[in-house]
Amino acid sequence: MIFRLFCAAVAFILFIFAAFPPSFYTVFLRTRVWLGMGSAYAVVAAYLMIPRVRAWTGRYFLQPPIIATIIIPIFSLSWQPPFYLDDLVSLSMTTSYSLSILLLFPLIITAWQYNFRMVIILFGVLGAMDPLIYLISLGPQDSRVIAYLYFSLIRIVAFVAIGFIITELMKNQRKRQSQLIEMNNRLKLQADVALELSAARERNKLSHELHDVLAHTLSSLAVQLEAVKASWETGGEKVETLLDKALDNTRRGLKETRTVVKNLRSEPLVDVGFNDAVRLLTRDAERRGDFTVQLDLEESIDDWEYETIHGIYRIIQEALQNTIKHAEADLVEISLTEPEAGMTEIRISDDGKGFTTPKLADEYHFGINIMKERARSIGAEFSISSAEDSGTQIHLKFRRSQ
């Protein structure tokens, strides 16, 4: 697009010069020279505007217009009729300045799109055509040719130097861009792996939750129904009692299943923020676990990064779930404080029975792994301690990025 605009602008200016010859141009050029150059640039601009040409030429789309914008001004300004030769020095200076302006943009496009070798070919070889034209016109023995050779040599050396600088800059830019693309691909791959691991952890958690709720409930129900079957013939109050227990277990299992599904589907952090979401979570835990929760939260946490507060919320949720299932606690204390700038500490403790026995440790094990993984995802140090009849204490410590 930029090259097309350049060619169209040059064609427009040259048409104006044809209608109103510029007074600042020290050598008079005939109208047909301006018209010829303007028409040639207009053709190049039209070439660059046709999508089908670009589709047909493919990778060679830019090369013909670049070559054309080099040859057009060189032949138009250098190949002049003999009556200009008396003022050769003035003509050589004027055309050299004009060529420098007209060739600069194709030089930039070439260096931008191609390598330094292409710059040498187009501007070192084609750019030397104007002194060759004067050598053919005047012959090598004419001393006036030296003036034009001088200006041409300066322009060629300057253009090659500029082309080298631009190609080196573009080479470095392409290298950085390639490295950036490679890093982005690596990050994308890591994100995909992390997503898969996260999904696997959530599936494991879901399987554990459903196992705790459905498997235990159905196992208990099966035992009770077997007892009902064995006692059916004798009948009486014993069968009725067993059926009542089976119904109670079924209702409780259904309620727990609904709670699990609700926790999986909801995202209260988005709706009400961290502090209110934790309060709702603790109220539900108090109702289900028959214990009291004391909260001490940092009010500014709602302004933290979502990934951080989401990880903290899930850790608190898992800790409360373990307390409900295993601890038989009366009091749970949750505190989130900042002992120093940028440092955050989270403490979750209960006064339950702890889990020093192997059985309880195994029951806690899955939930502890979940909390450890959550802590690792937010860069937190995780520790847990427990003693029989002395409750459980969970401690997280991490430095939040500013």
N, C-alpha and C positions, 0 to 999 in steps of 0.2 A: 504493500500500500504506500509506504513512504517513497519508494523508488518511483512508483507511478505518479505520485503527486509532484515529485521533483521534475520528471520529464514533462508533465503537463505545464508546470510553472515556467520552465525554460522555453517551451514552445510558445507560450503566451507572450513572454517578454520579447522573444525574437520576432514575432509577428508585429509587435509594437515598434521594434527597431526598424522593421521594413517600412512601416507607415510613417514613422517619425525618426529618421536617422539620428543617433545620439551624437551630440556635439562634443562629448568628452572622449569619443573614440578618435584617436589622433590620425588614423589612416582611414580614408573613406572606402567603404565597401558598398558594392552595388546592391540594390534592393533584392535581386534574385538570390544573393548569398544569404541574406537574412531569411528570406522566404524558404529557401532550400533547407537551411538548418532547422527552422521552425517546423516545417512539414515533416522532416525526418524525426524530430523529437516527438511530434504529435503521433506519428505512426508507432513509435516505441511505446508511448503511453497507452495507445489503443491496444497494442499487443499485450501489455500487462493487465488490461482490464477484461480480457476474454477468458472466462473460466475453462472453456473447452480446450484452449491452447495449453493451459497449464496442465490439464489432465492428460493431454496428448504428449507433451514434452517431458513430463515427470521431473526427474532430478536435474534435467538440463534446461529447465524453464528460464532461469535467470541469466544463463551464460550468453545467449544471443543479444539481449538488450544491453548487457554490460559491454560486450564487444562493440555494439553499434554506438553506444554513447562515448566510446573512446575514439572510434574511427571518424564519426561524423564531424566533431569540431576540428580534429587534426587536418582532415582533407579540406574542409570548408575554409579554414582560416589560413592554412599554409600553402595550398595550391592556388596561387594567385596569378593573374595574367602578367605578362612581361612589363607593362608600364608601371607596376608597383615596385619593380626591382630597384629603381633609383633611390627609393626610400626604404631600403631593406632593413637597416638597423632599427628605424622607428617601427616598422612593421613587425620585426622579430620580437621587440619588447612588448608591443601591444598584444600580439597573438599569444605570446608566452603567458602573460598575465591572464588573458581570457581563457586559455587552455587550462591553466592552473585551477581557475574557479570551476570550469565545466567538468574537469576530470576528477576533482576532489571527491564528489559524491559517489561516482562509480567506484573509486578507490575504497571508500569506506564500506560500501556494500560488498565488494569483493573480499576485503580483509575480514569482514564480519561473517560472511557465509562460507568462505573457503580457507585454504591454508596459504602459507607464505610463498610456496612455489607458484601458486596461481597468480599471486600479486606480481612476482618476477616476470612471469610469462606475459601477462596482460599489460603491465605498466613499464616493465623493463624492455620488452620487445616491441609491443605495439606503440608504447610511448615514445620510442625512438624513430617513429616514422616521419615526424615533421622535419628533423634535420636531414633525413634521407631524401625527403622531397626537395629540399633546397640544394642538396648535393647533385640531384638529378637535373634540377632546373638550371643551376649555375655552373656545375662542374667543380671538382675538388680544387682546381687551381685558383678559383675566385676567392680573394681575401675577405670578401664581405660575409661569406658563409660562416666564418669564425664567430661572428657576433651571435648569430642564431644558435650555433652549436653550444655556445656558452650558456645561454638562457635555457636551452633544452636539457643540457647536462645537469644544471642546478635543479630543474624541476624533476627530472628522473630520479636523482639521488634523494631528494626530499620526499618524493612519493614512496620510494622503496622503504625509506626509514619509517615513514608514517605507517605504511602497510605492515612492516615488521612489528611495530609497537602494538597496533590494533590486533594482529593475529596472535601475538603472545598474550595480550589481555583476554581475548576470546578463548584461547586455549586454557588459560587458568580458570576462566569462568566455567567452561564446559567441564573441566576436571572437578571443580567444586560442586557443580550441579550433579555430576555423576556420583560423587561421593554422598551428596545429600539424598539422591534417589536411593542409593544403596542403604544408607542409614534409615531412611523412611521404610524401605522394604523390611529391614531387620526389625524395626520397631513394630511394624504391622504384624510380622511373624510372631514376635514376642507377645503382642497384644492378643493375637489369635490363640496362642498357646495358653496365655493367662486366662482367657475367656473359657477355653476348654477345661482348664484345671478348676476354675471357679464353678463351672457348670457341673463338673464331676463331684466337687465338694458338696454343692447344693443337693445333688442327687443322693450322695451318701447320707447327708443330713436328713433328707426326706425319707430315705429308706429306714434310717434309724428311728425317726419319729413315728412312722407308720408301724414299724416293728414293735415299738414300745406300746403304742396305743392299740392297734388292731390285733397283733399276735397275742399279746398278753390277755386282752379282753376275750378273744375267741378261744384261747386255750382254757381260760377260766370257765367260760361258758360251756365248752365241750365237757369239762370235768363235771360241772354241775348237772348238765343234761344226762350224762352217764349215770350220775347218782339218782336223778329222777327216774330214769329208766329202770334202774335196779330196785328202786323203792316203789315202783308203780303198783305192783300187785298188792302190797300191804296197804298202800294209800295213806289216807289220814293227813294229819297236820304236817308231817315231815315233807311230803311231796310239795305241799303248798309253800312251805318255807324255802325249799330249794328253788322252786319256780320264781319266787319273789327275788331271791338273790340273783338268779340268772337274768331277770328283767332289769334289776338295778345295775348289774355289770354291763348289760347291753346299752342301757341309756347313758351310763358314764362313758363307755367307749365311744358311743356316737357323739357325745358332747366334746370329748377330747379330740376326736377326728375333725370335727368342725372347727375347733380352735386351731389345730395344726394347719388346715386348709386356709383359714382366715389369715393366719400369720404369713403364710406363703404368698398370698395374693395381695396383701396390703402393703403400702409404702407410706407410713404416716409422716416420715421426714419431709416429704414433698408437700404434704397437706398442712401440717401444723408446726413444723420446725422441730429441732432436736429436743429442747427442754420440755415442751408440751408432749411430744411423742414419748419421752421417757416417763413422764408422769402418768400418761395413759397406760403405758406398759406396766408400771409398778402397781397401779390400781388393780389391773387385771390379775397380776401375780398375787397381790394381797388376798383377793377374793378366792383364787384357786388354791393358794398354798396355806391360807389361814395364818399369815404372819404379817408383821408390820414392816414397812420400808421407810427408812429415813433418807432423804435426798439432800445433797449439798452440791449444786451444780454451778458452773461458771456461766454467768448470763450471756457473755459475748460469744459463746460457742456456736450460736446460730449463724454467725458471720464467717465461720471457718469453711474450708474446702469441703465439698460434698463427700468426696471419697473418705476423708478423715472422720467426719461425724457419722457417716454410714457404718464404717468399721467399728467405731465405739458403740454405736447403738446396737449392732448385732452381738457384740461381746457382752453387753449388759443383758440383752435378751437371752442369750445362751446361759449366762450365769444364773439368772432368775429361773430359767427352765430347769436347770440342774438342782437348784435349791428346792423347787416345788416337788420334784420327783424323789429326791434322795435325802435332803438335809433334815427334815422335821424341825425346822427352825421356828423361833418366835420373833426374831428381829433380824432384819437385813439392813446394812448401812452401805450407801453408795455415795461416793464423793468424787468430784472432779475439780481439781485445784491447779493453780499455777504458782509453784513455790518460787520461781524466778522467771524473768522475761524469756518467753519462747519455750519454756519447759512446762510440760503438762504431766500430772500424775492422776491416775484413776485407781481408786480402791473400792473393792466390793467385798464385804465380809458378812458372815452370818454366824449365829450362835448355835448352829445345829450340831449333829452328831459327828461330823467329819467323815473321813474315809480312809482310816488307817488299815482297816481289814481288807484283805485281798478282794473280797467280793465287792465291797463298795468302791474300791479303787478301779475295778474293771467297769463298774457301772458309770463312773465319772469319766472314764478314759476318753470316750468318743467326744463328749462335749468339751473336754479340755483341749483336744487336738483342734477342734473347730475354733476355739478361742485363740489358740496359738497361731493358727493360720491367719485369722483376722488381724491379730496384733502385728504379725509380720508384714501384712499388706499395707499397713499404715506406718511402718518403721518403728514400732514400739517394742520395748523390752517387756517380756511377759514372765511373771513368776506366780506360783501358787503354793500355798502351804496349808496344811490341815493336820489336826490331831484329834484323836478320839474324844468325843464329848467337849471339844473346844472350838468347834466350828471350822469354817474354811475362809481363807483370806486370799483374794486375787489382787495383784498389784501390776499396773501397767505404767510405764514411764517412757515418754518420747519427747523429742524436740521438734516442734512444729515449725515448718518453713514460714518465713515472714513474707 
